[in-house]
Amino acid sequence: MVYLTNQARAISAPRALWAGDFQPSMGAKCGAPDRPVICFIGDGGFYYHLSELETASRCGIKTVTVVNNNQCLQQCLGGINRAYGDRPGNRDEQSKFQDINFAQVAQDMGVLESVSSVLKRLRLP
Ligand SMILES: Cc1ncc(C[n+]2csc(CCOP(=O)(O)OP(=O)(O)O)c2C)c(N)n1
């Protein structure tokens, strides 16, 4: 649960099953460049649109993205297990990821900013 105060607004928080919040966060930032935009997303959802980090870097779109890096498509496990049923096979192939350092990826793509400077910019306590 994230409590929003002041002029903060959640544009996507009520959706429970969604893996595409990264680009909307970039769009929100373009529409309101003076306001902080924070996106919370799973690693699976983030992988769908990882290439947009290049757009963010090239166009100077500065959002904050918090990636829940659980190395898994957790929300899809129910469906995957139902699809496999009692059949044999390695169902982990459908849902597990490697341990990727997203901060390193962001750094390599030119969009990493230190946590302390982000907090300063957002003026969070
Ligand atoms: C474009 C698109 N394709 C597929 C889905 C279906 N979908 C919903 S949640 C999800 C995976 C979520 O996994 P992850 O982002 O790693 O979060 P977790 O469930 O592990 O917290 C997918 C593929 C979707 N929401 N959007």
The ligand as an SDF file (V2000), in Angstrom:
LIG
                    3D

 26 27  0  0  0  0  0  0  0  0999 V2000
    1.4810   -6.0950  -22.4330 C   0  0  0  0  0  0  0  0  0  0  0  0
    1.0110   -7.1200  -21.4400 C   0  0  0  0  0  0  0  0  0  0  0  0
    1.1980   -8.4360  -21.6850 N   0  0  0  0  0  0  0  0  0  0  0  0
    0.8380   -9.3530  -20.7790 C   0  0  0  0  0  0  0  0  0  0  0  0
    0.2430   -8.9640  -19.6070 C   0  0  0  0  0  0  0  0  0  0  0  0
   -0.1860  -10.0040  -18.6070 C   0  0  0  0  0  0  0  0  0  0  0  0
    0.5310   -9.9000  -17.3560 N   0  0  0  0  0  0  0  0  0  0  0  0
   -0.0690   -9.4210  -16.2630 C   0  0  0  0  0  0  0  0  0  0  0  0
    0.9430   -9.4470  -14.9340 S   0  0  0  0  0  0  0  0  0  0  0  0
    2.2070  -10.1250  -15.8560 C   0  0  0  0  0  0  0  0  0  0  0  0
    3.5290  -10.4680  -15.2730 C   0  0  0  0  0  0  0  0  0  0  0  0
    3.8490   -9.7300  -14.0720 C   0  0  0  0  0  0  0  0  0  0  0  0
    5.1390  -10.1600  -13.6540 O   0  0  0  0  0  0  0  0  0  0  0  0
    6.1010   -9.1740  -12.9480 P   0  0  0  0  0  0  0  0  0  0  0  0
    6.0480   -7.8610  -13.6600 O   0  0  0  0  0  0  0  0  0  0  0  0
    7.4350   -9.8250  -12.8280 O   0  0  0  0  0  0  0  0  0  0  0  0
    5.4480   -8.9430  -11.5420 O   0  0  0  0  0  0  0  0  0  0  0  0
    5.1920   -9.9900  -10.3830 P   0  0  0  0  0  0  0  0  0  0  0  0
    3.9110  -10.6730  -10.7380 O   0  0  0  0  0  0  0  0  0  0  0  0
    6.3550  -10.9350  -10.3280 O   0  0  0  0  0  0  0  0  0  0  0  0
    5.0800   -9.1320   -9.1670 O   0  0  0  0  0  0  0  0  0  0  0  0
    1.8040  -10.3030  -17.1540 C   0  0  0  0  0  0  0  0  0  0  0  0
    2.6640  -10.9050  -18.2140 C   0  0  0  0  0  0  0  0  0  0  0  0
    0.0490   -7.5860  -19.4050 C   0  0  0  0  0  0  0  0  0  0  0  0
   -0.5220   -7.1150  -18.2960 N   0  0  0  0  0  0  0  0  0  0  0  0
    0.4440   -6.6780  -20.3170 N   0  0  0  0  0  0  0  0  0  0  0  0
  1  2  1  0
  2  3  1  0
  2 26  2  0
  3  4  2  0
  4  5  1  0
  5  6  1  0
  5 24  2  0
  6  7  1  0
  7  8  2  0
  7 22  1  0
  8  9  1  0
  9 10  1  0
 10 11  1  0
 10 22  2  0
 11 12  1  0
 12 13  1  0
 13 14  1  0
 14 15  2  0
 14 16  1  0
 14 17  1  0
 17 18  1  0
 18 19  2  0
 18 20  1  0
 18 21  1  0
 22 23  1  0
 24 25  1  0
 24 26  1  0
M  CHG  1   7   1
M  END
$$$$
